[in-house]
């Protein structure tokens, strides 16, 4: 196929030998299958901020480090330099998160480089070389759902131990290869210790996985891994070797009505976005 303009510099530098095909066109990026020597990989081309539709981006970026006071002031004033810095941070956040999570033992794609808003990384595929499907397109038995959910909770626990929350985890941001689920799409990754919305985002991520796998194994709908893990994290007792049960007893304190209403609203918003993603995917296909 014709080489996209954003990929031409990587071709010129010899990082990409050929562009095989377009894999997908999403709201935040376009992804292409490329050939690099003897390897087939994918190139994720981030869209400019004005073309992205990721909601509440500033909320996700809270707690991310900037290089210095001048940069922070520029970003706060929303100057052209500040907007450029925000774009650089957004584009490099994913490769930073993927690298840290890979070291922590989380199942994520390998990354190779990120240049001018293009992330070159592993193409997640099955044994026959076909692109691994999204979790949302996979049906499974009850036993397989229980097995995969357990693997997913372990990966999410490892992420939290590394101080990272996905922030937008759903069946559309997980691929399934022959070894199980692989977590993808982390440009909005959240700092677990420095973001005021971290707990709510973490609960949403975990409960999205509970909801999906619960379609095949209904007993999962009674679990409460989100609160169990977060309580251990806050206490400083969460480790990569922690044993999770999915059980958690709330304190017998008066309910925080405002927080409950916020959680209900967040769930409604998440469902609307989920349906919108389904429609968007169907339209793209």
C-alpha positions as CSV (number, residue, x, y, z in Angstrom):
1,X,0.0,0.0,0.0
2,X,1.0,3.7,-0.3
3,X,3.2,4.8,2.6
4,X,1.3,7.2,4.9
5,X,3.0,10.5,5.3
6,X,3.5,10.1,9.0
7,X,5.4,6.8,8.4
8,X,7.6,8.0,5.7
9,X,10.4,9.3,8.0
10,X,10.6,5.8,9.7
11,X,10.9,4.3,6.2
12,X,13.6,6.8,5.2
13,X,15.5,6.0,8.4
14,X,15.3,2.2,7.7
15,X,13.2,1.4,10.8
16,X,10.3,0.3,8.5
17,X,10.9,-1.6,5.3
18,X,7.4,-1.8,4.1
19,X,3.8,-0.9,5.1
20,X,1.7,-4.0,4.7
21,X,-1.8,-2.7,5.5
22,X,-3.9,-0.6,7.8
23,X,-4.9,-2.6,10.8
24,X,-7.4,-0.1,12.3
25,X,-8.5,3.5,12.5
26,X,-9.4,4.6,16.0
27,X,-10.4,7.8,17.8
28,X,-6.9,8.4,19.1
29,X,-4.7,6.7,16.6
30,X,-4.3,4.8,13.3
31,X,-2.5,1.5,13.4
32,X,-0.6,-0.1,10.5
33,X,0.9,-3.5,10.0
34,X,4.5,-3.0,8.9
35,X,7.5,-5.1,8.0
36,X,10.8,-4.5,9.7
37,X,13.5,-6.8,8.3
38,X,12.2,-10.3,8.9
39,X,9.7,-9.2,11.5
40,X,6.1,-8.1,11.2
41,X,5.2,-5.4,13.6
42,X,2.7,-2.6,14.0
43,X,3.1,1.1,13.9
44,X,0.7,3.2,16.0
45,X,0.3,6.7,14.6
46,X,-1.1,9.1,17.2
47,X,-3.6,11.7,16.0
48,X,-3.1,15.3,16.8
49,X,-4.9,16.7,19.8
50,X,-7.5,18.5,17.7
51,X,-8.4,15.3,15.9
52,X,-8.5,13.1,19.0
53,X,-11.8,12.5,20.8
54,X,-10.5,11.2,24.2
55,X,-12.7,12.8,26.8
56,X,-11.4,14.5,29.9
57,X,-7.7,14.2,28.9
58,X,-6.6,16.6,31.6
59,X,-8.1,14.4,34.3
60,X,-5.9,11.5,33.1
61,X,-2.8,13.6,32.8
62,X,-3.0,14.8,36.5
63,X,0.1,13.7,38.4
64,X,2.3,13.2,35.3
65,X,5.7,14.7,35.7
66,X,7.0,17.6,33.5
67,X,10.6,18.5,33.0
68,X,10.6,21.8,35.0
69,X,8.7,24.8,36.2
70,X,8.9,26.7,32.9
71,X,7.2,23.7,31.1
72,X,4.6,23.4,33.8
73,X,3.7,27.1,33.6
74,X,3.5,26.9,29.8
75,X,1.1,24.0,30.0
76,X,-0.9,25.8,32.6
77,X,-1.3,28.9,30.4
78,X,-2.2,26.7,27.4
79,X,0.4,28.6,25.2
80,X,1.4,27.1,21.9
81,X,4.6,25.8,23.5
82,X,2.5,24.4,26.4
83,X,0.2,22.6,24.0
84,X,3.2,21.2,22.2
85,X,4.5,19.9,25.5
86,X,1.2,18.3,26.4
87,X,1.2,16.6,23.0
88,X,4.7,15.2,23.6
89,X,3.7,13.9,27.0
90,X,0.6,12.3,25.7
91,X,2.5,10.6,22.9
92,X,5.4,9.3,25.1
93,X,3.2,8.2,28.0
94,X,2.2,5.0,26.3
95,X,5.8,3.8,25.5
96,X,6.8,4.7,29.1
97,X,3.9,2.8,30.6
98,X,4.4,-0.2,28.4
99,X,8.1,-0.4,29.2
100,X,7.5,-0.2,32.9
101,X,4.7,-2.8,32.8
102,X,6.8,-5.1,30.7
103,X,9.5,-5.0,33.3
104,X,6.8,-5.7,36.0
105,X,5.7,-8.9,34.2
106,X,2.4,-7.6,32.8
107,X,1.3,-9.0,29.5
108,X,1.6,-6.0,27.2
109,X,3.1,-5.6,23.7
110,X,6.9,-5.1,23.4
111,X,7.9,-1.6,22.2
112,X,10.8,-0.7,20.0
113,X,10.8,3.1,19.5
114,X,8.5,6.2,19.5
115,X,9.5,8.8,17.0
116,X,7.5,11.9,16.0
117,X,4.3,10.6,17.3
118,X,4.7,7.0,15.9
119,X,5.0,4.1,18.2
120,X,6.6,1.0,16.7
121,X,5.7,-2.1,18.7
122,X,5.0,-5.8,18.7
123,X,2.1,-7.1,16.6
124,X,0.1,-9.4,19.0
125,X,-0.8,-12.4,16.9
126,X,-1.7,-16.1,17.3
127,X,0.5,-19.1,16.4
128,X,-0.6,-18.9,12.7
129,X,0.5,-15.3,12.5
130,X,-3.0,-13.8,12.3
131,X,-3.7,-10.6,14.3
132,X,-5.1,-11.5,17.8
133,X,-8.8,-10.5,18.2
134,X,-10.1,-8.0,20.7
135,X,-11.6,-9.6,23.8
136,X,-14.9,-8.1,22.9
137,X,-15.0,-10.3,19.8
138,X,-14.2,-13.5,21.7
139,X,-16.7,-15.9,23.1
140,X,-15.6,-18.5,25.7
141,X,-16.7,-21.3,28.0
142,X,-17.4,-20.7,31.7
143,X,-14.1,-22.4,32.6
144,X,-12.1,-20.3,30.1
145,X,-13.8,-17.1,31.4
146,X,-12.8,-17.9,35.0
147,X,-9.2,-18.7,33.9
148,X,-8.9,-15.5,31.8
149,X,-10.4,-13.3,34.5
150,X,-8.0,-14.7,37.0
151,X,-5.1,-13.9,34.7
152,X,-6.5,-10.4,34.1
153,X,-6.8,-9.7,37.8
154,X,-3.2,-10.8,38.3
155,X,-2.1,-8.4,35.5
156,X,-4.1,-5.5,36.9
157,X,-2.6,-6.2,40.3
158,X,0.9,-6.1,38.8
159,X,0.1,-2.8,37.2
160,X,-1.1,-1.3,40.4
161,X,2.1,-2.6,42.2
162,X,4.0,-0.7,39.5
163,X,2.0,2.4,40.3
164,X,0.1,2.4,37.0
165,X,-3.7,2.3,36.3
166,X,-4.9,1.8,32.7
167,X,-7.7,4.3,33.0
168,X,-9.7,3.1,30.0
169,X,-9.6,-0.7,30.3
170,X,-12.4,-2.5,28.6
171,X,-12.9,-5.5,26.3
172,X,-11.8,-3.2,23.4
173,X,-8.4,-2.6,25.0
174,X,-7.5,-6.2,25.5
175,X,-6.3,-8.7,22.8
176,X,-6.5,-12.4,23.2
177,X,-3.7,-14.6,21.8
178,X,-3.0,-18.3,22.3
179,X,-1.5,-17.6,25.8
180,X,-4.4,-15.4,27.0
181,X,-5.2,-11.7,27.4
182,X,-2.8,-8.9,26.4
183,X,-3.5,-5.4,27.6
184,X,-3.1,-2.6,25.0
185,X,-3.7,1.1,24.5
186,X,-2.2,3.0,27.4
187,X,-1.6,6.7,26.3
188,X,-4.0,7.8,29.1
189,X,-2.3,5.6,31.8
190,X,-2.8,7.1,35.3
191,X,-0.4,7.6,38.1
192,X,-1.9,5.6,40.9
193,X,-0.4,7.7,43.7
194,X,-0.7,11.2,42.2
195,X,-4.1,11.4,40.6
196,X,-7.2,12.3,42.6
197,X,-9.4,10.2,40.3
198,X,-7.1,7.1,40.5
199,X,-9.3,5.0,42.8
200,X,-12.4,5.6,40.7
201,X,-10.6,4.9,37.4
202,X,-9.1,1.7,38.9
203,X,-12.5,0.5,40.1
204,X,-14.0,1.2,36.6
205,X,-11.2,-0.8,34.9
206,X,-11.6,-3.8,37.2
207,X,-15.3,-3.8,37.1
208,X,-15.4,-3.5,33.3
209,X,-13.4,-6.8,33.3
210,X,-15.8,-8.3,35.8
211,X,-18.8,-7.3,33.7
212,X,-17.4,-8.8,30.5
213,X,-16.2,-12.1,31.9
214,X,-19.3,-12.2,34.0
215,X,-21.3,-12.7,30.8
216,X,-19.8,-16.2,30.5
217,X,-19.2,-16.9,34.2
218,X,-22.0,-15.1,36.2
219,X,-20.5,-16.0,39.6
220,X,-17.8,-13.4,38.8
221,X,-20.4,-10.6,39.1
222,X,-20.4,-11.2,42.9
223,X,-16.7,-10.6,43.3
224,X,-15.1,-7.3,44.5
225,X,-11.5,-7.4,43.4
226,X,-11.4,-3.6,42.9
227,X,-11.9,-2.7,46.5
228,X,-9.8,-5.7,47.7
229,X,-6.8,-4.6,45.7
230,X,-7.2,-0.9,46.4
231,X,-7.4,-1.5,50.1
232,X,-4.2,-3.5,50.1
233,X,-2.6,-0.8,47.9
234,X,-3.5,2.0,50.3
235,X,-2.3,0.0,53.3
236,X,1.1,-0.6,51.5
237,X,0.4,-4.3,51.6
238,X,-0.1,-5.1,47.9
239,X,2.8,-7.0,46.3
240,X,3.2,-9.0,43.1
241,X,2.8,-12.1,45.3
242,X,-0.4,-11.0,47.0
243,X,-3.2,-13.7,47.0
244,X,-6.5,-12.3,45.9
245,X,-9.9,-13.7,46.8
246,X,-12.3,-11.3,45.2
247,X,-14.0,-10.8,48.6
248,X,-14.2,-7.5,50.5
249,X,-16.3,-6.3,53.4
250,X,-17.2,-2.6,53.5
251,X,-16.9,-0.7,56.8
252,X,-20.2,-0.2,58.6
253,X,-19.9,3.6,58.2
254,X,-22.6,5.8,56.8
255,X,-22.8,5.6,53.0
256,X,-21.3,8.5,51.1
257,X,-24.3,9.3,48.9
258,X,-22.4,11.8,46.7
259,X,-19.8,9.2,45.9
260,X,-22.4,6.6,45.2
261,X,-24.2,9.0,42.8
262,X,-20.9,9.8,41.1
263,X,-20.2,6.1,40.7
264,X,-23.6,5.5,39.1
265,X,-23.1,8.4,36.7
266,X,-19.6,7.1,35.8
267,X,-21.1,3.7,35.1
268,X,-23.8,5.2,32.9
269,X,-21.2,7.3,31.0
270,X,-19.0,4.2,30.6
271,X,-21.9,2.3,29.1
272,X,-22.6,5.1,26.6
273,X,-18.9,5.2,25.5
274,X,-18.9,1.4,25.2
275,X,-21.9,1.4,22.9
276,X,-20.3,4.3,20.9
277,X,-17.1,2.2,20.5
278,X,-19.1,-0.7,19.2
279,X,-20.9,1.5,16.7
280,X,-17.6,3.1,15.7
281,X,-15.9,-0.3,15.2
282,X,-18.8,-1.5,13.1
283,X,-18.7,1.6,11.0
284,X,-14.9,1.3,10.5
285,X,-15.2,-2.3,9.4
